[in-house]
Protein backbone atom coordinates (compact mmCIF):
# COMPACT_ATOMS: atom_id res chain seq x y z
CA UNK A 1 0.00 0.00 0.00
CA UNK A 2 1.49 3.28 -1.14
CA UNK A 3 -0.47 5.83 0.85
CA UNK A 4 1.01 9.21 1.72
CA UNK A 5 0.61 9.68 5.42
CA UNK A 6 0.91 13.19 6.85
CA UNK A 7 1.23 13.91 10.53
CA UNK A 8 0.54 17.40 11.81
CA UNK A 9 1.72 18.15 15.31
CA UNK A 10 0.27 21.65 15.43
CA UNK A 11 -3.41 22.06 14.66
CA UNK A 12 -3.21 25.87 14.67
CA UNK A 13 -1.90 27.75 11.65
CA UNK A 14 1.41 29.50 12.15
CA UNK A 15 1.04 33.27 12.42
CA UNK A 16 3.85 35.72 12.76
CA UNK A 17 3.59 38.42 15.39
CA UNK A 18 3.09 41.92 14.07
CA UNK A 19 3.85 43.59 17.38
CA UNK A 20 4.37 42.78 21.02
CA UNK A 21 3.15 45.62 23.22
CA UNK A 22 4.56 46.66 26.59
CA UNK A 23 1.75 45.01 28.54
CA UNK A 24 2.44 41.68 26.82
CA UNK A 25 -0.43 41.87 24.35
CA UNK A 26 0.45 40.13 21.09
CA UNK A 27 -0.82 41.69 17.87
CA UNK A 28 -1.08 39.48 14.82
CA UNK A 29 -1.32 40.82 11.26
CA UNK A 30 -4.85 41.13 9.97
CA UNK A 31 -6.15 38.67 7.41
CA UNK A 32 -7.84 41.50 5.53
CA UNK A 33 -5.99 42.80 2.48
CA UNK A 34 -5.04 46.44 2.01
CA UNK A 35 -7.66 47.14 -0.68
CA UNK A 36 -10.43 45.47 1.30
CA UNK A 37 -9.43 47.41 4.40
CA UNK A 38 -9.63 50.71 2.47
CA UNK A 39 -13.08 49.85 1.11
CA UNK A 40 -14.30 48.95 4.60
CA UNK A 41 -13.00 52.24 5.99
CA UNK A 42 -14.78 54.19 3.26
CA UNK A 43 -17.99 52.29 3.96
CA UNK A 44 -17.76 53.30 7.61
CA UNK A 45 -18.07 57.00 6.74
CA UNK A 46 -21.39 58.28 8.01
CA UNK A 47 -23.02 60.93 5.86
CA UNK A 48 -26.12 61.21 8.03
CA UNK A 49 -24.93 64.33 9.83
CA UNK A 50 -24.43 66.18 6.54
CA UNK A 51 -27.88 65.16 5.34
CA UNK A 52 -29.52 66.06 8.66
CA UNK A 53 -27.90 69.48 8.54
CA UNK A 54 -29.89 70.24 5.40
CA UNK A 55 -33.17 68.65 6.52
CA UNK A 56 -34.78 71.72 8.23
CA UNK A 57 -34.56 73.81 5.09
CA UNK A 58 -35.96 70.94 3.03
CA UNK A 59 -38.85 70.58 5.47
CA UNK A 60 -39.66 74.26 5.08
CA UNK A 61 -39.48 73.94 1.31
CA UNK A 62 -41.66 70.83 1.32
CA UNK A 63 -44.26 72.49 3.59
CA UNK A 64 -44.36 75.49 1.27
CA UNK A 65 -44.54 73.20 -1.74
CA UNK A 66 -47.36 71.14 -0.21
CA UNK A 67 -49.36 74.29 0.43
CA UNK A 68 -48.83 75.37 -3.16
CA UNK A 69 -49.73 71.91 -4.45
CA UNK A 70 -52.97 72.01 -2.49
CA UNK A 71 -54.02 75.13 -4.32
CA UNK A 72 -52.83 73.96 -7.74
CA UNK A 73 -53.23 70.59 -9.40
CA UNK A 74 -52.29 67.66 -7.21
CA UNK A 75 -49.76 65.89 -9.46
CA UNK A 76 -47.74 68.79 -10.88
CA UNK A 77 -44.16 68.09 -9.89
CA UNK A 78 -41.11 69.14 -11.80
CA UNK A 79 -39.89 66.06 -13.72
CA UNK A 80 -36.25 66.59 -12.69
CA UNK A 81 -36.96 67.18 -8.98
CA UNK A 82 -35.73 63.77 -7.77
CA UNK A 83 -32.59 64.10 -9.89
CA UNK A 84 -31.84 67.51 -8.37
CA UNK A 85 -32.35 66.14 -4.84
CA UNK A 86 -30.06 63.18 -5.55
CA UNK A 87 -27.41 65.51 -6.94
CA UNK A 88 -27.65 67.69 -3.83
CA UNK A 89 -27.17 64.64 -1.60
CA UNK A 90 -24.22 63.51 -3.72
CA UNK A 91 -22.75 67.02 -3.46
CA UNK A 92 -23.02 66.89 0.34
CA UNK A 93 -21.39 63.46 0.47
CA UNK A 94 -18.57 64.59 -1.81
CA UNK A 95 -17.94 67.65 0.35
CA UNK A 96 -17.64 65.35 3.37
CA UNK A 97 -15.19 63.14 1.47
CA UNK A 98 -13.15 66.17 0.37
CA UNK A 99 -12.99 67.42 3.97
CA UNK A 100 -11.86 63.96 5.04
CA UNK A 101 -9.18 63.86 2.33
CA UNK A 102 -7.92 67.32 3.34
CA UNK A 103 -7.73 66.20 6.97
CA UNK A 104 -5.79 63.08 6.01
CA UNK A 105 -3.42 65.10 3.81
CA UNK A 106 -2.80 67.55 6.66
CA UNK A 107 -2.09 64.67 9.03
CA UNK A 108 0.28 63.12 6.48
CA UNK A 109 2.10 66.44 6.11
CA UNK A 110 2.54 66.62 9.88
CA UNK A 111 3.79 63.03 9.94
CA UNK A 112 6.27 63.65 7.12
CA UNK A 113 7.50 66.84 8.79
CA UNK A 114 8.19 64.87 11.96
CA UNK A 115 10.14 62.15 10.17
CA UNK A 116 13.92 62.18 10.26
CA UNK A 117 15.76 62.29 6.98
CA UNK A 118 18.04 59.39 6.15
CA UNK A 119 21.77 60.01 6.26
CA UNK A 120 22.99 61.49 3.00
CA UNK A 121 25.61 59.92 0.82
CA UNK A 122 28.89 61.88 0.51
CA UNK A 123 28.20 62.99 -3.07
CA UNK A 124 24.68 64.18 -2.11
CA UNK A 125 26.15 66.11 0.80
CA UNK A 126 28.78 67.70 -1.47
CA UNK A 127 26.19 68.68 -4.07
CA UNK A 128 24.06 70.33 -1.35
CA UNK A 129 27.12 72.22 -0.11
CA UNK A 130 27.94 73.32 -3.68
CA UNK A 131 24.42 74.66 -4.21
CA UNK A 132 24.50 76.43 -0.85
CA UNK A 133 27.91 77.96 -1.61
CA UNK A 134 26.81 79.14 -5.06
CA UNK A 135 23.71 80.74 -3.56
CA UNK A 136 25.75 82.55 -0.90
CA UNK A 137 28.28 83.71 -3.53
CA UNK A 138 25.44 85.17 -5.61
CA UNK A 139 24.06 86.94 -2.52
CA UNK A 140 27.52 88.39 -1.73
CA UNK A 141 27.88 89.62 -5.33
CA UNK A 142 24.50 91.35 -5.16
CA UNK A 143 25.44 92.84 -1.80
CA UNK A 144 28.75 94.09 -3.28
CA UNK A 145 26.91 95.76 -6.18
CA UNK A 146 24.53 97.40 -3.70
CA UNK A 147 27.44 98.72 -1.60
CA UNK A 148 29.18 100.09 -4.72
CA UNK A 149 26.03 101.92 -5.79
CA UNK A 150 25.50 103.25 -2.27
CA UNK A 151 29.11 104.47 -2.05
CA UNK A 152 28.87 106.10 -5.48
CA UNK A 153 25.61 107.90 -4.68
CA UNK A 154 26.97 108.98 -1.28
CA UNK A 155 30.12 110.42 -2.94
CA UNK A 156 27.96 112.31 -5.45
CA UNK A 157 25.78 113.69 -2.65
CA UNK A 158 28.85 114.82 -0.67
CA UNK A 159 30.30 116.44 -3.81
CA UNK A 160 27.04 118.35 -4.42
CA UNK A 161 26.82 119.58 -0.84
CA UNK A 162 30.41 120.81 -0.70
C-alpha positions, 0 to 999 in steps of 0.5 A: 500500500502506497499511501502518503501519510501526513502527521501534523503536530500543530493544529493551529496555523502558524502566524507571525507576530506583528507587534508585542506591546509593553503590557504583553499583548500580542498583535497578529497581522490582519487577514484582511488585504489592504484594498479590502481594508480601504473599502471597509474604511470608506464604507464606515463614513457616516453621511447622516450628519451632513444630510440632517444638517440640510433637513430643516430647510428641506422641510420648510421647502416641502411644507411650502410646496405642499401648500402650493400643491394644495391650491394647484393641481395635485400631481404637478411636480417638476420632472427633474426634482428627484434628480436635483435632490439626488445631486444635492445629496451627492454634493453633500457626500462629496464635500464630506469626502473632500474634507476627510481627504484634506484632513488626512493630507494635513495629518500626512504632512505633519507626519512627514514633517516629523520624520527624520531624513536618512543620512545622506551619501557623501556625493549628495552632501557635497552637491548640497554644499555646492548649491548652498555655496553658489547661492551665498556667492550670488548673494555676496555679489549682489550685496557688493553691487549694492554697496558700490552703488550706495558708495557712489551715490553717497560720494555724489551727494557729498560732492554736491553739498560741498 
